[in-house]
Amino acid sequence: MSQYVWLIPLFPILAVLINGLFGRKYIRDKAHYLAVGSVGLSLLVAIGIFIEVAFLGGGGDYILYPWIFSGQLSVNVGFLVDPLSAIMLMVVCGVGFLIHVYSVGYMHGDGGYYRFFTYLNLFMFSMLILVLGDNYLVMFVGWEGVGLCSYLLIGFWFEKRSAADAGKKAFIVNRIGDAGFLLGIFLIFAHLGGLDYHTVFANAHNLSTGVATAITLCLFLGAMGKSAQLPLYVWLPDAMEGPTPVSALIHAATMVTAGVYMVARSNALFMMAPVSMATVALVGAATAIFAASIGLVQNDIKRVLAYSTVSQLGYMFLACGVGAFAAGIFHLMTHAFFKALLFLGSGSVIHGMSGEQDMRKMGGLRRHMPITFLTFAVATIAIAGIPPFAGFFSKDEILWQAFSSPHGHIGLWLIGAVAAGMTAFYMSRLVFMTFFGESRVDEHAAHHLHESPRNMTVPLSILAVLSVVGGWVGIPQALGGSNRIHAFLAPVLGGHGEAAAHGAVVHHPSAVAEYGLMLLSVAIALGGIGLAYQMYLRRPELPARLAQRFPGVYAALSNKYWVDEVYLYFIVNPIKRLTRSLWKFDANLVDGAVNGAGWLTLWNSFTSGRFDLSAVDGAVNGVGTLITAGGKAFRRLHTGLVQNYALAMFLGIFVLVSIYWLS
Amino acid sequence: MPKLIEFSAPILTITCFLPLLGAFWIALFTKKEQEKLIKYGAFVISLVDFVISLPLVYYFDPSTHNFQFAERYSWIPSIGVTYLMGIDGISILLVMLTTLLSAIAVLCSFAAITERLKEYYVCLLLLETGMLGTFMALDFFLFYVFWEIMLVPMYFLIGVWGGGRKLYSAIKFFLYTLFGSVLMLLGILSLYFLHFQATGDLTFDIVKITYQLQISRDVQFWLFLAFFIGFAIKVPMFPFHTWLPDAHTDAPTAGSVILAGVLLKMGTYGFIRFNLPIFPEASKMLVPFMVLLSVIGIIYGALVAMAQQDIKRLVAYSSVSHLGFVMLGLFALNPQGIAGGLLQMINHGLSTGALFLIVGMVYERRHTRMISEYGGLSHQVPVFTVIFAITMFSSIGLPGLNGFVGEFLILIGAFQASWLYALFAVSGIVLGAAYMLWLFQRMMFGQITNPANRNLADCNLREVVYMVPILIFMFWIGLYPKPYLDMMGPTVEKLVERVNHPTYQAVAKKSQGTEQGRAGTVQRVAGKANPEGTPMRAKVNSPQLSGDPAAPLPQVSPASAGHGNGATGSTPEGRR
């Protein structure tokens, strides 16, 4: 089965070609047959491969053809099937398929229907290349490809200026990260002599710490861009300008997790560089709490989810940074389920509300949209971290590793725990403001309020089931589970650096600590939910009073710490000014010198002409007239003269030099 | 020393001079009023020329660095001038690019050019001959003739059929380039006499001069500079670039396409063909200087491009940036860098050529090149949008398209030369994305605000026809660059070896008389009559074309045998 891995990206790209070439004229509103069908086929192959890898010990490296080579550099286009890529395949194809189905309902009637599915399939293709590539350069191809699709899909409604701007911003911020990724690739090639994972990881232990640190920091810069970490996260909240299925697929479940995948994939390199590990952990933790705090006060339903995504990605990096790569991938998977569900649910709400996204204009929706409400509630409990929902197991494992791993630190745990409380709070706030309480829906929207069609609610339901059971593959041994996902990923991610597998049986010295922390994190989650309940259902006047009480804090949070403004004034605008002044410099000084040289020559020729005229004219009259005529001609053709002068000059030099050499 | 390998047919001469014949035909045998005949005639000629050039690829032997399809005829024996043509892995792709873009340039002029048709197409065809000859010539004298011939039709193209300050731009282009050429001529003559002094052989043969003439470091330095001025203006490198935005902006579309696509490559070609192998020590010595100018060009070009209001000017400055990348790759002096630079020359020809074609399309419809005049075109012209988007991403260097492969090779080459080079150059990638995306957004996205754009017509069949081949090459080179890299591979390897460990053909000093006898001693290979059916295979073991057979032929010194030592300097061991 694994040898047919190339089929997985092939189906979507075929659909792209067909829909892209014939969609506008012939296929139009039937584009989804091909689009959904192709991803469905990919999913089938992916399931086959997953089963083979998981139960039959299949997998391997499948080289398609040689791509770039020169001197010692040789890069193939090849796909690697191993446990890590198998899990990523399932997440990408599975969630991708559900979101494709959902999009059929959500995008129904949009003018760019075929275009939407073409882009979405192109995204699937690129994402699959990213996770399947057997070397860094192929990964980079997918990496840039998903960035391109993100650009196209964020700006999907490009008539809206904000959408077009957001797309551009996403692409350029990502390019900064990509530059880092590229430098990392160059370093890898320069020091390890190859780019394929096999060569790189087999020789990684020979690297000096300094080189390993440089490589991994460069790679992490790429991850920071793609996975929206501090300080490059600014594009993700703006990316919400795209259609909601896009937010769910690209900006929550798959593309933004590519950075986590890349760091986990490169674990052998990161383990060589303690400084990089600490950086990853710190950036992850800082992002987790930073974004969560902004999420506390946002009123746009999708913005809350966007900041939540940034925050959750921070958790994944925190896990990687403390050496718990498997925990990071585990959270990546569960997050894909519940965050996709949350976005699709919010899409369903927006759909039902005729496009309204402001939560202050919602409320009481649970009566009108029962399925959306129920599934949304499941996802909220999952992300808040209440057992036995999926998010509990993955998040709790990250917190435990942050606390107990040799790379961990109690401070990291504390940040993670506080951010977890915030997560529970802002998510419950969202649910309470949207689905509970008095309806604040305006009359027009209320009139149209309806539950979404089946092709939207069915994917919601399936994702809801996954948001519950998805975590059961990683039940820690402390709770009587066997943490299957760890064992499964161990061949790729190794056991290195992790604390002895999550609460290694009962006689582990810190078993008590583990149970204690587990209880504590549940308590924190419940506390967050309770607080939100108090503030938004029991005493709805409280938030406003708090905002009045702490105006500075509130302003900082609601204005997202003014980061966008700071970037604008200190980076974007100075660059724009620089470009304008450079242009002036170019036109006046550089080109001025050229024109100046031209004028100088002209003046020179003119005065020589004059000299000729006056000096020779006196002597020979006849010749004088001739020269006068010539002078007139010269004046008319004056520019043409320069070459003659230059030629004469150089011929002179040439003759002199030749004489010198020949003699 | 590379050998000259002959082919059963004078295919280079035919390719090179067919356009010239066509130009004569149009000039002498057509009437002004026969506009259709002139147009389609010119197109057929350029298309046939492209078709004739295809066998070059088919019969090209990618396993060798020798000059192939060589032709040699005595021309002016008294001063050692021969008619010597041949192509190797460096020039073949450029020749193909030229024949392709020339045909496209003719096709894209059909609607735009309405005045003096006859002269226009004569100029275009003449230009094609000049360009092809420049890439094929292996004799300095011949090379210089082609190099100068090329200027004249381009001068007229800008000056007569251009727009804006066309006279100023045309004269500036002509004089600036001529200024460089004259310095180059000085360099050529010096080489000629130096070679004569050293060997007693009066010849302009580029191969001989390159591989037989050992020049002292100081002289190398000065001659390098003479050539440098000539080529740097042509590339153009910062700070010699200011003629380019003017010439580009004021040239007609076809002129811009040819200018960006092919003419700029003359400069980089000159560096790769002359500066690197003839002045290896000077090249190595001047690497920091060359890299500095290249990196300035990359960043400066991109920044200035960002500030432009005029689409053509923006694309012109983007060329300064892209050519900076090419030069950076060449002066990384390792296989990746040079192969990347060479490939990027082709890529830039395709993507920037395509960008100028795109600008030409909207200019023909709206007669303005100001970005602010456009906006929201996307809905109105969907096919155009797709073509523009793909071209833009090719120019930005998106993986999967051609630009990426070249840029990646250049950067990885530069990185091995020094990580600092790559660090600065990488910032050009970010800026490149910024100005192109911004341009695209301002032209294509949003609502149509200018009522004049409401009735804009989408691409017609002719426009699609000339864009599609370019798009195909963009994807092809991006996804499967192997054939291209294969073709240049051995030549690039040899060049790197040459620069890092120059060896010279030992030649006994001869009297002048022997020279004439040598013309025509090119080894003959029967292309079609080869029993194996693959003519490329038959070319091994051909004797050295020139040089005393008794003299030892140390092509590779022991020190440089096996690259990776100093030639690439990139083995893991060597680095750590």
HADDOCK unambig.tbl for C-alpha pairs under 7 A between the chains (distance, minus, plus):
assign (segid A and resid 67 and name CA) (segid B and resid 480 and name CA) 5.86 0.50 0.50
assign (segid A and resid 67 and name CA) (segid B and resid 481 and name CA) 6.48 0.50 0.50
assign (segid A and resid 67 and name CA) (segid B and resid 482 and name CA) 6.22 0.50 0.50
assign (segid A and resid 68 and name CA) (segid B and resid 481 and name CA) 6.63 0.50 0.50
assign (segid A and resid 68 and name CA) (segid B and resid 482 and name CA) 6.68 0.50 0.50
assign (segid A and resid 70 and name CA) (segid B and resid 335 and name CA) 6.11 0.50 0.50
assign (segid A and resid 70 and name CA) (segid B and resid 336 and name CA) 5.38 0.50 0.50
assign (segid A and resid 70 and name CA) (segid B and resid 489 and name CA) 6.98 0.50 0.50
assign (segid A and resid 71 and name CA) (segid B and resid 335 and name CA) 5.36 0.50 0.50
assign (segid A and resid 71 and name CA) (segid B and resid 336 and name CA) 6.33 0.50 0.50
assign (segid A and resid 141 and name CA) (segid B and resid 399 and name CA) 5.05 0.50 0.50
assign (segid A and resid 141 and name CA) (segid B and resid 400 and name CA) 6.73 0.50 0.50
assign (segid A and resid 144 and name CA) (segid B and resid 398 and name CA) 6.68 0.50 0.50
assign (segid A and resid 144 and name CA) (segid B and resid 399 and name CA) 6.54 0.50 0.50
assign (segid A and resid 158 and name CA) (segid B and resid 445 and name CA) 5.43 0.50 0.50
assign (segid A and resid 158 and name CA) (segid B and resid 446 and name CA) 5.53 0.50 0.50
assign (segid A and resid 159 and name CA) (segid B and resid 445 and name CA) 5.99 0.50 0.50
assign (segid A and resid 159 and name CA) (segid B and resid 446 and name CA) 3.75 0.50 0.50
assign (segid A and resid 159 and name CA) (segid B and resid 447 and name CA) 5.10 0.50 0.50
assign (segid A and resid 160 and name CA) (segid B and resid 446 and name CA) 5.80 0.50 0.50
assign (segid A and resid 161 and name CA) (segid B and resid 446 and name CA) 5.66 0.50 0.50
assign (segid A and resid 164 and name CA) (segid B and resid 441 and name CA) 6.88 0.50 0.50
assign (segid A and resid 164 and name CA) (segid B and resid 445 and name CA) 6.76 0.50 0.50
assign (segid A and resid 168 and name CA) (segid B and resid 437 and name CA) 6.57 0.50 0.50
assign (segid A and resid 172 and name CA) (segid B and resid 430 and name CA) 6.68 0.50 0.50
assign (segid A and resid 172 and name CA) (segid B and resid 433 and name CA) 6.62 0.50 0.50
assign (segid A and resid 172 and name CA) (segid B and resid 434 and name CA) 6.16 0.50 0.50
assign (segid A and resid 175 and name CA) (segid B and resid 430 and name CA) 5.54 0.50 0.50
assign (segid A and resid 176 and name CA) (segid B and resid 430 and name CA) 6.08 0.50 0.50
assign (segid A and resid 179 and name CA) (segid B and resid 426 and name CA) 5.91 0.50 0.50
assign (segid A and resid 186 and name CA) (segid B and resid 412 and name CA) 5.47 0.50 0.50
assign (segid A and resid 186 and name CA) (segid B and resid 415 and name CA) 6.52 0.50 0.50
assign (segid A and resid 190 and name CA) (segid B and resid 416 and name CA) 6.46 0.50 0.50
assign (segid A and resid 190 and name CA) (segid B and resid 570 and name CA) 5.94 0.50 0.50
assign (segid A and resid 190 and name CA) (segid B and resid 572 and name CA) 6.55 0.50 0.50
assign (segid A and resid 191 and name CA) (segid B and resid 572 and name CA) 4.92 0.50 0.50
assign (segid A and resid 191 and name CA) (segid B and resid 575 and name CA) 6.42 0.50 0.50
assign (segid A and resid 191 and name CA) (segid B and resid 576 and name CA) 6.97 0.50 0.50
assign (segid A and resid 192 and name CA) (segid B and resid 572 and name CA) 5.52 0.50 0.50
assign (segid A and resid 193 and name CA) (segid B and resid 571 and name CA) 6.21 0.50 0.50
assign (segid A and resid 193 and name CA) (segid B and resid 572 and name CA) 5.63 0.50 0.50
assign (segid A and resid 579 and name CA) (segid B and resid 303 and name CA) 4.95 0.50 0.50
assign (segid A and resid 579 and name CA) (segid B and resid 304 and name CA) 5.24 0.50 0.50
assign (segid A and resid 579 and name CA) (segid B and resid 306 and name CA) 6.35 0.50 0.50
assign (segid A and resid 579 and name CA) (segid B and resid 307 and name CA) 5.40 0.50 0.50
assign (segid A and resid 580 and name CA) (segid B and resid 307 and name CA) 5.34 0.50 0.50
assign (segid A and resid 582 and name CA) (segid B and resid 304 and name CA) 6.00 0.50 0.50
assign (segid A and resid 583 and name CA) (segid B and resid 304 and name CA) 5.11 0.50 0.50
assign (segid A and resid 583 and name CA) (segid B and resid 307 and name CA) 6.71 0.50 0.50
assign (segid A and resid 590 and name CA) (segid B and resid 239 and name CA) 6.62 0.50 0.50
assign (segid A and resid 591 and name CA) (segid B and resid 242 and name CA) 5.47 0.50 0.50
assign (segid A and resid 643 and name CA) (segid B and resid 175 and name CA) 6.83 0.50 0.50
assign (segid A and resid 647 and name CA) (segid B and resid 182 and name CA) 6.79 0.50 0.50
assign (segid A and resid 654 and name CA) (segid B and resid 186 and name CA) 6.41 0.50 0.50
